[in-house]
Amino acid sequence: MRLLASTDIALRVLMSLARLPAGHTVTVETLAQALGGLSRHHLHKIVQQLTGLGLTRTTRGISGGVGLAADPASVVLGKLIRQLEGEQPLVECFQSAGCSCTLVADCRLRFMLRDANEAFYRALDAHTLADCLISDAGVRRRHRRHQGAPELKPAARPARRPHAAHT
């Protein structure tokens, strides 16, 4: 499954905003630069969509910007991605208007794809935006666990013997 580029950007916006201290905002320009130089105009549309969903809040003025409006632990990823993706069909035969595929009458693949698509969203329903973030405590815990551990290096490969020529 491939997500829309706007969904990918929206997820990165939310993760970036969730890392800010509670109540803080950043300008769309700053956010666009932090996300790799995205178009400010395009990012503004995505922020508007997220604000419409109640996930971000915007303030105007000289000290305005965009901030997270929802608790990261309450933002269920599967639900969010369904909202952002809308009714994007996975394959042509999922379109409500029908399709031109001549195999539809006997096709079993579309049912397998439907099941896989549903499993994808169910898996994401088990996670929240908070799961995408590593807390300071989590970083310390992970660092402590790996301190003193030997450095892992790839195993040396045995030398290849040349194949004997058959004569």
Secondary structure as GFF3:
##gff-version 3
##sequence-region A 1 167
A	DSSP	alpha_helix	5	18	.	.	.	ID=ss1
A	DSSP	alpha_helix	28	34	.	.	.	ID=ss2
A	DSSP	alpha_helix	40	52	.	.	.	ID=ss3
A	DSSP	beta_strand	56	59	.	.	.	ID=ss4
A	DSSP	beta_strand	65	68	.	.	.	ID=ss5
A	DSSP	three_ten_helix	72	74	.	.	.	ID=ss6
A	DSSP	alpha_helix	77	85	.	.	.	ID=ss7
A	DSSP	three_ten_helix	92	94	.	.	.	ID=ss8
A	DSSP	three_ten_helix	104	106	.	.	.	ID=ss9
A	DSSP	alpha_helix	109	125	.	.	.	ID=ss10
A	DSSP	three_ten_helix	129	132	.	.	.	ID=ss11
A	DSSP	alpha_helix	136	146	.	.	.	ID=ss12
###
